[in-house]
Amino acid sequence: MSKKVALIMINYKYYAERFLKESYESLIKVNYPEGDYKIYIVDNVSSSETVELCQGLAPKASIIPSKGNGWGHANNVGAEEAIKDGFDDYFFFVNMDTEFDPEFINEAIKVYEADKNIGVVQSKLLLHPPVNGEYMLNSKGNMLTFLGFGYCSGDGKKDDTDDKIIDITYAAGAGILISKKNFLHIDRCDESFFMYHDDTELSFKIKLLGKRVVLAPKSVIYHKHEFGRSIMQVFFMERNRFRFLIQFFKIRTLILIFPAWLIMEVGMLPYEIKNKWFLTKLKVYLWFLNPKNFILVLKERKKIQTLRKVNDKKLIEGIVPIVDFQQVDNPALRYIANPLFSFYWKIIKPLIRW
């Protein structure tokens, strides 16, 4: 008997106008029993016009109007609705700027059920459209540095994956499969992250339970990824990078990381000034200096630490010292920051025995 699966995707204003038609048409052609999966489209910052747009483009999907916003919020709302409908063995969080291989659900579930210790499965993300007839990688699992910078592993490179299940540092939010049991155990997504590092937060809560986060290489999603950074994106990326570190790692680990963090913050100043990000970064620091916000972070840290069944030595497995991501490659990163932090990580990583 097939598992009941909720496919949960997000619309924001007129995002559906660009992507929903192709995404929906590929979803209704998947090789999975029609009565055992259901498409949920959470219409963030909803209006009558956006609901009508989604309904017209995806007539068999369940459209859920929401006045809220953010990746975590939409996933929580979609999962809650799916539980009511009984499509709740698995939640599959997917992007709308995607198209799907017909076997992507089957292959992801096959991997999830291959080992009872698997807690999250990521589909392999390939860049769409292909280049000269060949699909390049977008993500074969995401990487994370010890300073909290996350990036897609393999982005823009040839697909060198085979059929083996591999453990990954964290799962990319464009294609995440998780069981209802595990999703509720980790208390769902943290909606306060809003955007960026929200998939990191979800993955590492699963890792704190001692469970695996893995790639399902034969579960394929084609991603129309557009890399870009606005000032708002910079704020949330940096704020949530700091939040992640504070909330997940032990104090002793944070003390070891702190000197490198301080060097990075000072070293980034000229780059931030040049790119007119300095005032935004200042707002990040001021956010943490607000007692209300800092208390929130400490409360979330306390709640997250109650999940802990593994030590930091286990938690840092897969964490790297360098950023190897072509979208942000520059000489200062390649010749100064990466060698410096590689050396520093080589020194402190063996010290993290707790």
C-alpha positions as CSV (number, residue, x, y, z in Angstrom):
1,M,0.0,0.0,0.0
2,S,1.4,3.4,-1.0
3,K,2.1,6.0,1.6
4,K,0.0,9.2,1.7
5,V,2.1,12.1,0.5
6,A,1.5,15.9,0.7
7,L,3.4,17.9,-1.9
8,I,3.6,21.4,-0.4
9,M,4.7,24.4,-2.4
10,I,4.5,28.1,-1.9
11,N,3.2,31.0,-4.0
12,Y,4.1,34.6,-3.2
13,K,2.0,37.2,-5.0
14,Y,2.4,36.6,-8.7
15,Y,5.2,34.0,-8.5
16,A,2.7,31.5,-9.8
17,E,2.3,33.4,-13.0
18,R,5.9,32.6,-13.9
19,F,6.2,29.0,-12.8
20,L,3.1,27.2,-11.6
21,K,1.8,26.0,-15.0
22,E,4.9,23.9,-15.9
23,S,5.5,22.8,-12.3
24,Y,1.9,21.6,-11.8
25,E,1.7,19.8,-15.2
26,S,4.8,17.8,-14.3
27,L,3.4,17.0,-10.8
28,I,0.1,15.5,-12.2
29,K,2.1,13.2,-14.4
30,V,4.2,11.6,-11.7
31,N,4.3,7.8,-11.4
32,Y,2.5,7.6,-8.1
33,P,-1.0,6.5,-7.3
34,E,-3.3,9.5,-7.9
35,G,-5.3,9.0,-4.7
36,D,-2.2,8.8,-2.5
37,Y,-0.7,12.2,-3.1
38,K,-2.1,15.7,-3.0
39,I,-0.7,19.0,-4.1
40,Y,-1.0,21.9,-1.6
41,I,-0.2,25.4,-2.7
42,V,0.1,27.8,0.2
43,D,-0.6,31.3,-1.1
44,N,1.5,33.6,1.1
45,V,0.3,37.2,1.5
46,S,-2.8,36.0,-0.2
47,S,-5.4,38.0,-2.1
48,S,-8.4,37.1,-4.1
49,E,-6.5,37.7,-7.3
50,T,-3.6,35.3,-6.3
51,V,-6.0,32.6,-5.1
52,E,-7.9,32.8,-8.4
53,L,-4.5,32.7,-10.3
54,C,-3.4,29.6,-8.5
55,Q,-6.8,27.9,-8.9
56,G,-6.8,28.5,-12.6
57,L,-3.3,27.2,-13.2
58,A,-3.6,24.2,-10.8
59,P,-7.2,23.1,-10.8
60,K,-6.7,19.8,-8.8
61,A,-4.5,21.3,-6.2
62,S,-5.7,22.5,-2.8
63,I,-5.1,26.3,-2.6
64,I,-4.5,27.5,1.0
65,P,-4.8,31.3,1.4
66,S,-2.5,32.7,4.1
67,K,-1.8,36.2,5.3
68,G,1.5,35.0,6.7
69,N,4.8,34.8,4.8
70,G,8.0,32.8,4.8
71,W,9.2,29.3,3.9
72,G,8.7,27.8,7.3
73,H,5.3,29.4,7.8
74,A,4.0,28.0,4.5
75,N,5.3,24.5,5.2
76,N,3.7,24.5,8.6
77,V,0.4,25.7,7.2
78,G,0.5,23.1,4.4
79,A,1.4,20.3,6.7
80,E,-1.4,21.2,9.1
81,E,-3.9,21.1,6.2
82,A,-2.5,17.8,4.9
83,I,-2.9,16.2,8.4
84,K,-6.6,17.2,8.4
85,D,-7.0,15.6,5.0
86,G,-5.1,12.4,5.9
87,F,-2.2,13.0,3.4
88,D,0.3,12.9,6.2
89,D,2.6,9.9,6.0
90,Y,5.2,12.2,4.3
91,F,5.4,15.9,3.6
92,F,7.4,16.8,0.5
93,F,8.4,20.5,0.6
94,V,9.1,21.6,-3.0
95,N,9.7,24.9,-4.8
96,M,7.3,26.2,-7.5
97,D,10.2,27.2,-9.9
98,T,10.7,23.5,-10.6
99,E,9.7,20.6,-12.8
100,F,9.7,17.0,-11.6
101,D,11.0,13.6,-12.8
102,P,8.0,11.1,-12.9
103,E,9.8,8.9,-10.3
104,F,10.8,11.6,-7.9
105,I,8.3,10.6,-5.2
106,N,8.9,6.9,-5.4
107,E,12.7,7.2,-5.4
108,A,12.7,9.6,-2.4
109,I,10.4,7.3,-0.3
110,K,12.5,4.3,-1.3
111,V,15.5,6.0,0.2
112,Y,13.7,7.2,3.3
113,E,12.5,3.7,4.1
114,A,15.9,2.1,3.4
115,D,17.1,3.0,6.9
116,K,14.9,3.7,9.9
117,N,17.6,6.2,11.1
118,I,17.0,8.5,8.1
119,G,15.2,11.6,9.1
120,V,15.3,13.8,6.0
121,V,15.8,13.1,2.3
122,Q,16.7,15.6,-0.3
123,S,16.0,15.1,-4.0
124,K,18.8,15.8,-6.4
125,L,18.4,19.2,-7.9
126,L,19.4,19.8,-11.5
127,L,19.6,23.2,-13.2
128,H,16.9,23.9,-15.8
129,P,17.1,24.5,-18.7
130,P,19.9,22.1,-19.7
131,V,23.2,23.4,-21.2
132,N,23.9,21.9,-24.7
133,G,21.5,19.1,-23.8
134,E,23.1,18.3,-20.5
135,Y,21.6,19.1,-17.1
136,M,24.1,20.6,-14.7
137,L,23.9,20.2,-10.9
138,N,22.2,22.7,-8.7
139,S,22.5,20.8,-5.4
140,K,23.6,17.3,-4.5
141,G,23.1,18.3,-0.9
142,N,24.1,21.5,0.7
143,M,27.4,22.4,2.4
144,L,27.9,24.4,5.6
145,T,31.1,26.1,6.9
146,F,31.9,26.3,10.6
147,L,31.1,30.0,10.4
148,G,27.5,29.2,9.2
149,F,27.8,30.0,5.5
150,G,25.7,27.6,3.5
151,Y,25.9,26.8,-0.2
152,C,24.8,24.3,-2.8
153,S,27.2,21.4,-3.3
154,G,28.1,21.0,-7.0
155,D,26.1,24.0,-8.3
156,G,26.8,24.6,-12.0
157,K,29.0,21.6,-12.3
158,K,28.5,18.3,-14.2
159,D,26.4,15.7,-12.5
160,D,28.9,13.3,-11.0
161,T,26.5,11.5,-8.7
162,D,25.9,7.8,-8.8
163,D,23.0,5.7,-7.4
164,K,24.4,5.5,-3.9
165,I,22.6,7.1,-0.9
166,I,25.0,9.6,0.6
167,D,24.9,11.6,3.8
168,I,24.8,15.3,3.3
169,T,25.4,18.3,5.6
170,Y,21.9,19.7,5.2
171,A,19.1,19.5,2.7
172,A,18.2,22.2,0.2
173,G,14.7,23.5,0.7
174,A,13.6,23.1,-2.9
175,G,13.1,19.3,-2.4
176,I,12.8,18.0,1.1
177,L,11.0,14.8,2.1
178,I,10.2,14.3,5.8
179,S,7.8,12.0,7.7
180,K,5.0,13.4,9.8
181,K,6.5,11.7,12.9
182,N,9.9,13.4,12.5
183,F,8.4,16.7,11.5
184,L,6.2,16.9,14.6
185,H,9.1,15.6,16.8
186,I,11.3,18.6,15.9
187,D,8.3,20.9,16.4
188,R,7.9,21.8,12.7
189,C,9.7,24.6,11.0
190,D,10.8,27.7,12.9
191,E,8.8,30.4,11.2
192,S,10.8,33.2,12.8
193,F,13.7,32.4,10.4
194,F,11.5,33.7,7.6
195,M,14.0,33.1,4.8
196,Y,17.5,31.6,4.5
197,H,19.0,29.0,6.8
198,D,15.4,27.7,7.4
199,D,16.3,24.4,5.6
200,T,19.5,24.3,7.6
201,E,17.6,24.7,10.9
202,L,15.2,21.9,9.9
203,S,18.0,19.6,8.9
204,F,20.1,20.1,12.0
205,K,17.2,19.6,14.3
206,I,16.9,16.2,12.7
207,K,20.7,15.7,13.1
208,L,20.4,16.6,16.8
209,L,18.1,13.5,17.1
210,G,21.0,11.4,15.8
211,K,19.2,10.8,12.5
212,R,20.6,11.0,9.0
213,V,20.1,13.7,6.4
214,V,20.7,12.1,2.9
215,L,20.5,12.6,-0.8
216,A,18.2,10.4,-3.0
217,P,20.2,10.6,-6.2
218,K,17.5,9.0,-8.4
219,S,14.8,11.4,-7.1
220,V,15.3,14.3,-9.5
221,I,13.9,17.8,-9.5
222,Y,14.7,20.3,-12.2
223,H,15.2,23.7,-10.7
224,K,14.9,27.1,-12.5
225,H,17.3,28.6,-10.0
226,E,18.1,32.3,-10.2
227,F,20.9,33.5,-8.0
228,G,20.7,37.0,-6.7
229,R,21.1,39.1,-3.5
230,S,19.0,42.0,-2.4
231,I,19.6,44.1,0.7
232,M,16.6,42.2,2.4
233,Q,18.2,38.9,1.5
234,V,21.5,39.9,3.0
235,F,19.8,40.9,6.3
236,F,18.1,37.5,6.7
237,M,21.1,35.5,5.5
238,E,23.4,37.1,8.0
239,R,20.9,37.3,10.9
240,N,20.0,33.6,10.5
241,R,23.6,32.6,10.1
242,F,24.3,34.0,13.5
243,R,21.1,32.5,14.9
244,F,21.9,29.1,13.7
245,L,25.4,29.0,15.3
246,I,24.1,30.4,18.7
247,Q,21.1,28.0,18.8
248,F,22.7,24.7,17.8
249,F,26.2,24.5,19.1
250,K,27.5,24.1,22.7
251,I,29.1,27.2,24.4
252,R,32.6,25.6,24.3
253,T,32.3,25.1,20.5
254,L,31.2,28.7,20.0
255,I,34.2,29.9,22.1
256,L,36.5,28.1,19.7
257,I,34.7,29.5,16.7
258,F,34.6,33.0,18.0
259,P,38.1,34.2,17.0
260,A,37.6,33.1,13.4
261,W,34.1,34.7,13.4
262,L,35.6,38.0,14.6
263,I,38.3,37.9,11.9
264,M,35.6,37.2,9.2
265,E,33.4,40.1,10.4
266,V,36.3,42.6,10.3
267,G,37.5,41.2,7.0
268,M,34.1,41.5,5.4
269,L,33.8,45.2,6.2
270,P,35.5,46.6,3.1
271,Y,33.4,44.2,0.9
272,E,30.2,45.3,2.7
273,I,31.0,49.0,2.3
274,K,31.9,48.5,-1.4
275,N,28.6,46.7,-2.1
276,K,26.5,49.1,0.1
277,W,25.7,46.3,2.6
278,F,27.3,47.9,5.7
279,L,24.1,49.6,7.0
280,T,22.2,46.3,6.5
281,K,24.9,44.4,8.4
282,L,24.7,47.0,11.2
283,K,20.9,46.3,11.4
284,V,21.8,42.7,12.0
285,Y,24.0,43.6,15.0
286,L,21.3,45.9,16.3
287,W,18.7,43.1,16.0
288,F,20.7,41.0,18.4
289,L,21.3,43.9,20.7
290,N,17.6,44.3,21.1
291,P,16.8,42.4,24.4
292,K,13.5,41.1,23.0
293,N,15.2,39.5,20.0
294,F,18.1,38.1,22.0
295,I,15.7,36.5,24.6
296,L,13.9,34.9,21.6
297,V,17.1,33.4,20.4
298,L,18.0,32.0,23.8
299,K,14.5,30.5,24.2
300,E,14.8,28.8,20.8
301,R,18.3,27.6,21.8
302,K,16.9,26.1,25.0
303,K,14.1,24.3,23.1
304,I,16.4,23.0,20.4
305,Q,18.9,21.7,22.9
306,T,16.2,19.5,24.4
307,L,16.3,17.5,21.1
308,R,20.0,16.7,21.5
309,K,20.9,13.0,21.4
310,V,24.4,13.6,19.9
311,N,27.4,15.7,20.8
312,D,28.9,18.5,18.8
313,K,31.7,16.1,17.6
314,K,29.0,14.2,15.8
315,L,27.1,17.3,14.8
316,I,30.1,18.9,13.0
317,E,30.6,15.9,10.7
318,G,30.4,17.2,7.2
319,I,30.9,20.8,8.2
320,V,33.7,22.4,6.1
321,P,36.1,25.4,6.6
322,I,35.8,26.9,3.1
323,V,33.2,28.3,0.7
324,D,33.4,26.5,-2.6
325,F,30.6,28.1,-4.5
326,Q,31.2,29.7,-8.0
327,Q,28.5,32.3,-7.5
328,V,30.4,34.1,-4.8
329,D,34.0,33.2,-5.8
330,N,36.4,36.1,-5.6
331,P,40.2,36.4,-5.1
332,A,40.0,37.5,-1.4
333,L,37.9,34.4,-0.7
334,R,40.1,32.1,-2.7
335,Y,43.5,33.3,-1.7
336,I,43.0,34.7,1.8
337,A,39.8,33.6,3.6
338,N,39.6,30.0,2.5
339,P,43.3,29.1,3.3
340,L,43.1,31.0,6.6
341,F,40.0,29.3,7.8
342,S,41.1,25.9,6.5
343,F,44.1,26.2,8.7
344,Y,42.0,27.4,11.7
345,W,39.5,24.6,11.3
346,K,42.3,22.0,11.1
347,I,43.4,23.2,14.5
348,I,40.1,23.5,16.4
349,K,38.1,20.6,14.9
350,P,40.1,17.9,16.8
351,L,39.5,19.8,20.0
352,I,35.7,19.5,19.7
353,R,35.3,16.2,21.6
354,W,32.2,17.2,23.6
